[in-house]
């Protein structure tokens, strides 16, 4: 393989590995947030009228967690697999896109957790402005995807040279 392709592949795998680690960390944060809200739901003793809201809001938070984990897995397999471009990788991206759509749809039905105060065990969690994890997930993934596309372009140029 030409040196340019090898260099591009190495930088793409390095960035993808770092991106996968960051996204797995963000997925873990999202899962912790989901667990806190699930714990508060179980311990609040809400009335039956609020159960639908809680379940919809929990599904919304869980969908962003699963989408983040799928994107992390995509990057992890790109940096570790001998065949990073396969149908399963495409399916991961499509499922993650569907989960992001589900998350957006569910947030349009009910307000997201980050806009609602939550109380349990005498403690009230009040929303604060801060970092939006969904935006961080997309930025990290898109930077890594740009490197993957650059490697794919280098492979295409190399294969065009043979023809």
BAFI-342509 format. One record per residue: residue number from 1; x, y, z of N, C-alpha, C in turn; residue in three letters. Coordinates in steps of 0.2 Angstrom, whole numbers. Example, Ala and Ser with C-alpha at 12.3 -4.5 7.8 and 13.67 -1.06 7.14 Angstrom:
BEGIN
+-----+-------+-------+-------+-------+-------+-------+-------+-------+-------+------+
:  nr :  n.px :  n.py :  n.pz : ca.px : ca.py : ca.pz :  c.px :  c.py :  c.pz : rest :
+-----+-------+-------+-------+-------+-------+-------+-------+-------+-------+------+
:   1 :    66 :   -28 :    39 :    62 :   -22 :    39 :    66 :   -16 :    39 :  ALA :
:   2 :    64 :   -11 :    35 :    68 :    -5 :    36 :    64 :     0 :    39 :  SER :
+-----+-------+-------+-------+-------+-------+-------+-------+-------+-------+------+
***
This chain:
BEGIN
+-----+-------+-------+-------+-------+-------+-------+-------+-------+-------+------+
:  nr :  n.px :  n.py :  n.pz : ca.px : ca.py : ca.pz :  c.px :  c.py :  c.pz : rest :
+-----+-------+-------+-------+-------+-------+-------+-------+-------+-------+------+
:   1 :     4 :    -6 :     0 :     0 :     0 :     0 :     4 :     6 :     0 :  UNK :
:   2 :     2 :    11 :    -3 :     6 :    18 :    -3 :     6 :    21 :     4 :  UNK :
:   3 :    12 :    24 :     5 :    13 :    27 :    12 :     7 :    32 :    14 :  UNK :
:   4 :     4 :    36 :     9 :    -1 :    40 :    11 :    -7 :    36 :    13 :  UNK :
:   5 :    -9 :    31 :    11 :   -15 :    27 :    13 :   -13 :    24 :    20 :  UNK :
:   6 :    -7 :    22 :    21 :    -5 :    19 :    28 :    -5 :    24 :    33 :  UNK :
:   7 :    -3 :    30 :    31 :    -3 :    36 :    36 :   -10 :    38 :    38 :  UNK :
:   8 :   -14 :    38 :    32 :   -21 :    40 :    33 :   -25 :    35 :    38 :  UNK :
:   9 :   -23 :    29 :    36 :   -27 :    24 :    40 :   -25 :    24 :    47 :  UNK :
:  10 :   -18 :    25 :    49 :   -16 :    25 :    56 :   -19 :    31 :    59 :  UNK :
:  11 :   -19 :    37 :    56 :   -22 :    43 :    60 :   -30 :    42 :    61 :  UNK :
:  12 :   -33 :    38 :    56 :   -40 :    37 :    56 :   -42 :    32 :    62 :  UNK :
:  13 :   -38 :    27 :    63 :   -39 :    22 :    68 :   -37 :    25 :    75 :  UNK :
:  14 :   -32 :    29 :    75 :   -30 :    33 :    81 :   -36 :    37 :    84 :  UNK :
:  15 :   -38 :    41 :    79 :   -44 :    46 :    81 :   -50 :    42 :    83 :  UNK :
:  16 :   -51 :    36 :    79 :   -57 :    32 :    80 :   -57 :    29 :    87 :  UNK :
:  17 :   -51 :    27 :    89 :   -50 :    24 :    95 :   -51 :    28 :   101 :  UNK :
:  18 :   -49 :    35 :   100 :   -50 :    40 :   105 :   -57 :    42 :   106 :  UNK :
:  19 :   -60 :    42 :   100 :   -67 :    44 :    99 :   -72 :    39 :   102 :  UNK :
:  20 :   -70 :    32 :   101 :   -74 :    27 :   104 :   -73 :    27 :   112 :  UNK :
:  21 :   -68 :    28 :   115 :   -67 :    29 :   122 :   -71 :    35 :   125 :  UNK :
:  22 :   -71 :    40 :   121 :   -75 :    46 :   124 :   -82 :    45 :   123 :  UNK :
:  23 :   -84 :    42 :   118 :   -91 :    40 :   117 :   -94 :    35 :   122 :  UNK :
:  24 :   -90 :    30 :   124 :   -91 :    25 :   129 :   -92 :    28 :   135 :  UNK :
:  25 :   -88 :    33 :   137 :   -88 :    37 :   143 :   -95 :    41 :   143 :  UNK :
:  26 :   -96 :    44 :   138 :  -103 :    48 :   137 :  -109 :    44 :   138 :  UNK :
:  27 :  -108 :    38 :   135 :  -114 :    33 :   136 :  -115 :    31 :   143 :  UNK :
:  28 :  -109 :    30 :   147 :  -109 :    28 :   154 :  -112 :    34 :   158 :  UNK :
:  29 :  -111 :    40 :   156 :  -114 :    46 :   159 :  -121 :    46 :   158 :  UNK :
:  30 :  -123 :    45 :   152 :  -130 :    45 :   150 :  -134 :    39 :   154 :  UNK :
:  31 :  -131 :    33 :   155 :  -134 :    28 :   158 :  -134 :    30 :   166 :  UNK :
:  32 :  -129 :    33 :   168 :  -130 :    35 :   175 :  -136 :    40 :   176 :  UNK :
:  33 :  -137 :    45 :   172 :  -142 :    49 :   172 :  -149 :    46 :   172 :  UNK :
:  34 :  -149 :    41 :   167 :  -155 :    37 :   167 :  -157 :    33 :   173 :  UNK :
:  35 :  -151 :    30 :   176 :  -152 :    27 :   183 :  -155 :    31 :   188 :  UNK :
:  36 :  -152 :    37 :   188 :  -154 :    42 :   193 :  -162 :    44 :   193 :  UNK :
:  37 :  -164 :    45 :   186 :  -171 :    46 :   185 :  -175 :    40 :   187 :  UNK :
:  38 :  -173 :    34 :   185 :  -177 :    28 :   186 :  -177 :    27 :   194 :  UNK :
:  39 :  -172 :    28 :   197 :  -172 :    28 :   205 :  -177 :    33 :   208 :  UNK :
:  40 :  -177 :    39 :   205 :  -182 :    44 :   208 :  -189 :    42 :   206 :  UNK :
:  41 :  -190 :    39 :   200 :  -197 :    37 :   198 :  -199 :    32 :   203 :  UNK :
:  42 :  -195 :    27 :   204 :  -197 :    21 :   209 :  -198 :    24 :   216 :  UNK :
:  43 :  -194 :    28 :   218 :  -194 :    30 :   225 :  -199 :    36 :   226 :  UNK :
:  44 :  -201 :    40 :   221 :  -206 :    45 :   222 :  -213 :    43 :   224 :  UNK :
:  45 :  -215 :    38 :   222 :  -222 :    36 :   223 :  -227 :    40 :   219 :  UNK :
:  46 :  -225 :    41 :   213 :  -229 :    46 :   209 :  -236 :    43 :   208 :  UNK :
:  47 :  -241 :    47 :   206 :  -248 :    44 :   204 :  -248 :    41 :   198 :  UNK :
:  48 :  -253 :    37 :   196 :  -253 :    34 :   190 :  -254 :    38 :   184 :  UNK :
:  49 :  -256 :    44 :   185 :  -257 :    49 :   179 :  -250 :    51 :   176 :  UNK :
:  50 :  -245 :    51 :   181 :  -238 :    53 :   179 :  -234 :    47 :   176 :  UNK :
:  51 :  -236 :    41 :   177 :  -232 :    35 :   174 :  -231 :    36 :   167 :  UNK :
:  52 :  -236 :    38 :   163 :  -235 :    38 :   156 :  -229 :    43 :   154 :  UNK :
:  53 :  -229 :    49 :   158 :  -224 :    54 :   156 :  -217 :    51 :   158 :  UNK :
:  54 :  -217 :    48 :   164 :  -210 :    45 :   166 :  -208 :    40 :   161 :  UNK :
:  55 :  -212 :    35 :   159 :  -210 :    30 :   155 :  -208 :    33 :   148 :  UNK :
:  56 :  -211 :    38 :   146 :  -209 :    41 :   139 :  -202 :    45 :   140 :  UNK :
:  57 :  -202 :    48 :   146 :  -195 :    52 :   147 :  -190 :    47 :   148 :  UNK :
:  58 :  -191 :    42 :   151 :  -186 :    37 :   152 :  -184 :    34 :   146 :  UNK :
:  59 :  -189 :    32 :   141 :  -187 :    29 :   135 :  -183 :    34 :   131 :  UNK :
:  60 :  -184 :    41 :   131 :  -181 :    46 :   128 :  -173 :    46 :   130 :  UNK :
:  61 :  -172 :    46 :   136 :  -166 :    46 :   139 :  -162 :    39 :   137 :  UNK :
:  62 :  -165 :    34 :   138 :  -162 :    27 :   136 :  -160 :    27 :   129 :  UNK :
:  63 :  -165 :    30 :   124 :  -163 :    30 :   117 :  -157 :    34 :   115 :  UNK :
:  64 :  -155 :    39 :   119 :  -149 :    43 :   117 :  -143 :    39 :   120 :  UNK :
:  65 :  -144 :    35 :   126 :  -139 :    31 :   128 :  -137 :    26 :   124 :  UNK :
:  66 :  -142 :    22 :   121 :  -141 :    17 :   116 :  -138 :    19 :   110 :  UNK :
:  67 :  -140 :    25 :   107 :  -137 :    28 :   101 :  -130 :    29 :   102 :  UNK :
:  68 :  -128 :    32 :   108 :  -121 :    34 :   109 :  -117 :    28 :   109 :  UNK :
:  69 :  -119 :    22 :   113 :  -116 :    16 :   113 :  -115 :    13 :   106 :  UNK :
:  70 :  -120 :    13 :   102 :  -119 :    11 :    95 :  -114 :    15 :    91 :  UNK :
:  71 :  -114 :    21 :    92 :  -109 :    25 :    88 :  -102 :    24 :    91 :  UNK :
:  72 :  -101 :    23 :    97 :   -95 :    21 :   100 :   -92 :    14 :    97 :  UNK :
:  73 :   -97 :     9 :    97 :   -95 :     3 :    94 :   -93 :     3 :    87 :  UNK :
:  74 :   -97 :     7 :    83 :   -95 :     9 :    76 :   -87 :    11 :    76 :  UNK :
:  75 :   -85 :    16 :    80 :   -79 :    18 :    80 :   -74 :    13 :    82 :  UNK :
:  76 :   -76 :     9 :    87 :   -71 :     4 :    90 :   -70 :    -1 :    85 :  UNK :
:  77 :   -75 :    -3 :    81 :   -74 :    -9 :    76 :   -70 :    -6 :    70 :  UNK :
:  78 :   -71 :     0 :    69 :   -67 :     3 :    63 :   -59 :     3 :    65 :  UNK :
:  79 :   -58 :     4 :    71 :   -51 :     5 :    73 :   -48 :    -2 :    75 :  UNK :
:  80 :   -52 :    -7 :    76 :   -49 :   -14 :    78 :   -51 :   -19 :    73 :  UNK :
:  81 :   -55 :   -18 :    68 :   -57 :   -23 :    63 :   -53 :   -23 :    57 :  UNK :
:  82 :   -52 :   -29 :    54 :   -48 :   -30 :    48 :   -53 :   -27 :    42 :  UNK :
:  83 :   -59 :   -28 :    43 :   -64 :   -26 :    38 :   -69 :   -21 :    41 :  UNK :
:  84 :   -67 :   -14 :    41 :   -71 :    -9 :    45 :   -77 :    -7 :    41 :  UNK :
:  85 :   -77 :    -9 :    34 :   -83 :    -7 :    30 :   -87 :   -13 :    28 :  UNK :
:  86 :   -92 :   -14 :    33 :   -96 :   -20 :    32 :  -103 :   -18 :    33 :  UNK :
:  87 :  -108 :   -22 :    31 :  -115 :   -21 :    32 :  -117 :   -20 :    39 :  UNK :
:  88 :  -114 :   -23 :    44 :  -116 :   -22 :    51 :  -114 :   -15 :    53 :  UNK :
:  89 :  -109 :   -12 :    50 :  -107 :    -5 :    52 :  -112 :    -1 :    50 :  UNK :
:  90 :  -115 :    -2 :    43 :  -120 :     2 :    41 :  -126 :     2 :    45 :  UNK :
:  91 :  -128 :    -4 :    47 :  -134 :    -6 :    51 :  -133 :    -2 :    58 :  UNK :
:  92 :  -127 :    -2 :    61 :  -126 :     2 :    67 :  -128 :     9 :    66 :  UNK :
:  93 :  -126 :    12 :    61 :  -127 :    19 :    60 :  -134 :    20 :    58 :  UNK :
:  94 :  -138 :    16 :    55 :  -145 :    17 :    54 :  -149 :    16 :    60 :  UNK :
:  95 :  -147 :    11 :    64 :  -151 :    10 :    71 :  -149 :    16 :    75 :  UNK :
:  96 :  -143 :    19 :    75 :  -142 :    25 :    79 :  -146 :    31 :    77 :  UNK :
:  97 :  -146 :    32 :    70 :  -150 :    37 :    67 :  -157 :    36 :    70 :  UNK :
:  98 :  -160 :    30 :    69 :  -167 :    29 :    72 :  -168 :    31 :    79 :  UNK :
:  99 :  -163 :    29 :    83 :  -163 :    31 :    90 :  -163 :    38 :    91 :  UNK :
: 100 :  -159 :    42 :    88 :  -159 :    49 :    88 :  -166 :    52 :    86 :  UNK :
: 101 :  -169 :    49 :    81 :  -176 :    51 :    79 :  -181 :    50 :    84 :  UNK :
: 102 :  -180 :    44 :    87 :  -185 :    42 :    92 :  -184 :    47 :    98 :  UNK :
: 103 :  -178 :    48 :   100 :  -177 :    53 :   105 :  -180 :    60 :   104 :  UNK :
: 104 :  -179 :    62 :    98 :  -182 :    69 :    96 :  -189 :    69 :    96 :  UNK :
: 105 :  -192 :    63 :    94 :  -199 :    63 :    94 :  -202 :    62 :   101 :  UNK :
: 106 :  -199 :    58 :   105 :  -201 :    58 :   112 :  -200 :    64 :   116 :  UNK :
: 107 :  -195 :    68 :   114 :  -194 :    75 :   118 :  -199 :    80 :   115 :  UNK :
: 108 :  -202 :    79 :   109 :  -207 :    83 :   107 :  -214 :    82 :   110 :  UNK :
: 109 :  -215 :    76 :   113 :  -221 :    74 :   116 :  -221 :    76 :   124 :  UNK :
: 110 :  -215 :    75 :   127 :  -215 :    77 :   134 :  -208 :    81 :   135 :  UNK :
: 111 :  -208 :    86 :   139 :  -202 :    89 :   140 :  -196 :    85 :   143 :  UNK :
: 112 :  -190 :    86 :   141 :  -185 :    82 :   143 :  -183 :    83 :   150 :  UNK :
: 113 :  -180 :    78 :   153 :  -179 :    78 :   160 :  -175 :    84 :   162 :  UNK :
: 114 :  -170 :    86 :   158 :  -166 :    92 :   160 :  -170 :    99 :   161 :  UNK :
: 115 :  -176 :    99 :   159 :  -180 :   105 :   160 :  -185 :   104 :   166 :  UNK :
: 116 :  -185 :    98 :   170 :  -190 :    97 :   175 :  -186 :    96 :   182 :  UNK :
: 117 :  -188 :    99 :   187 :  -185 :    97 :   194 :  -187 :    90 :   196 :  UNK :
: 118 :  -183 :    87 :   199 :  -185 :    80 :   201 :  -183 :    79 :   209 :  UNK :
: 119 :  -187 :    76 :   213 :  -186 :    76 :   220 :  -187 :    69 :   222 :  UNK :
: 120 :  -182 :    67 :   226 :  -183 :    60 :   229 :  -179 :    60 :   236 :  UNK :
: 121 :  -181 :    56 :   241 :  -178 :    56 :   247 :  -176 :    63 :   250 :  UNK :
: 122 :  -181 :    67 :   249 :  -180 :    74 :   252 :  -175 :    78 :   248 :  UNK :
: 123 :  -172 :    76 :   243 :  -167 :    80 :   239 :  -171 :    82 :   232 :  UNK :
: 124 :  -170 :    88 :   230 :  -173 :    90 :   224 :  -167 :    92 :   219 :  UNK :
: 125 :  -168 :    89 :   213 :  -163 :    90 :   208 :  -166 :    95 :   204 :  UNK :
: 126 :  -162 :   101 :   203 :  -165 :   107 :   199 :  -161 :   107 :   193 :  UNK :
: 127 :  -164 :   108 :   187 :  -160 :   109 :   181 :  -156 :   115 :   181 :  UNK :
: 128 :  -150 :   114 :   179 :  -145 :   119 :   178 :  -143 :   119 :   170 :  UNK :
: 129 :  -141 :   125 :   168 :  -139 :   126 :   161 :  -132 :   122 :   161 :  UNK :
: 130 :  -130 :   119 :   156 :  -124 :   116 :   156 :  -122 :   113 :   149 :  UNK :
: 131 :  -118 :   108 :   149 :  -116 :   104 :   143 :  -122 :    99 :   141 :  UNK :
: 132 :  -123 :   100 :   134 :  -128 :    95 :   131 :  -124 :    89 :   128 :  UNK :
: 133 :  -125 :    83 :   132 :  -122 :    77 :   130 :  -123 :    75 :   123 :  UNK :
: 134 :  -129 :    77 :   120 :  -131 :    75 :   113 :  -126 :    78 :   108 :  UNK :
: 135 :  -125 :    85 :   109 :  -121 :    89 :   105 :  -114 :    86 :   105 :  UNK :
: 136 :  -111 :    85 :   111 :  -104 :    82 :   112 :  -104 :    75 :   108 :  UNK :
: 137 :  -109 :    71 :   109 :  -108 :    65 :   106 :  -108 :    66 :    98 :  UNK :
: 138 :  -112 :    70 :    95 :  -112 :    71 :    88 :  -105 :    74 :    86 :  UNK :
: 139 :  -103 :    79 :    90 :   -96 :    82 :    88 :   -91 :    77 :    88 :  UNK :
: 140 :   -90 :    73 :    93 :   -85 :    68 :    93 :   -86 :    63 :    87 :  UNK :
: 141 :   -92 :    61 :    86 :   -93 :    56 :    81 :   -91 :    59 :    74 :  UNK :
: 142 :   -94 :    65 :    73 :   -93 :    67 :    66 :   -85 :    69 :    65 :  UNK :
: 143 :   -81 :    71 :    70 :   -74 :    72 :    69 :   -71 :    65 :    67 :  UNK :
: 144 :   -73 :    60 :    71 :   -70 :    53 :    69 :   -72 :    51 :    62 :  UNK :
: 145 :   -79 :    52 :    61 :   -81 :    50 :    54 :   -78 :    54 :    48 :  UNK :
: 146 :   -76 :    60 :    50 :   -72 :    63 :    44 :   -65 :    60 :    43 :  UNK :
: 147 :   -62 :    57 :    48 :   -56 :    54 :    47 :   -57 :    47 :    43 :  UNK :
: 148 :   -62 :    44 :    45 :   -64 :    38 :    42 :   -66 :    39 :    34 :  UNK :
: 149 :   -69 :    44 :    33 :   -71 :    46 :    26 :   -64 :    48 :    22 :  UNK :
: 150 :   -60 :    51 :    25 :   -53 :    53 :    22 :   -49 :    47 :    20 :  UNK :
: 151 :   -50 :    42 :    25 :   -46 :    35 :    23 :   -50 :    32 :    18 :  UNK :
: 152 :   -57 :    32 :    17 :   -60 :    29 :    12 :   -59 :    32 :     5 :  UNK :
: 153 :   -58 :    39 :     5 :   -56 :    43 :    -1 :   -49 :    41 :    -3 :  UNK :
: 154 :   -44 :    40 :     2 :   -38 :    38 :     0 :   -38 :    31 :    -3 :  UNK :
: 155 :   -42 :    26 :    -1 :   -43 :    20 :    -4 :   -46 :    20 :   -11 :  UNK :
: 156 :   -50 :    24 :   -12 :   -54 :    25 :   -18 :   -48 :    28 :   -23 :  UNK :
: 157 :   -44 :    33 :   -21 :   -39 :    36 :   -26 :   -34 :    30 :   -28 :  UNK :
: 158 :   -33 :    26 :   -23 :   -28 :    21 :   -24 :   -31 :    15 :   -29 :  UNK :
: 159 :   -37 :    14 :   -28 :   -40 :     9 :   -33 :   -41 :    12 :   -39 :  UNK :
: 160 :   -43 :    18 :   -40 :   -43 :    22 :   -46 :   -37 :    22 :   -50 :  UNK :
: 161 :   -31 :    22 :   -47 :   -25 :    22 :   -50 :   -23 :    15 :   -53 :  UNK :
: 162 :   -26 :    10 :   -51 :   -25 :     3 :   -54 :   -29 :     2 :   -60 :  UNK :
: 163 :   -35 :     6 :   -61 :   -39 :     6 :   -67 :   -36 :    10 :   -72 :  UNK :
+-----+-------+-------+-------+-------+-------+-------+-------+-------+-------+------+
***
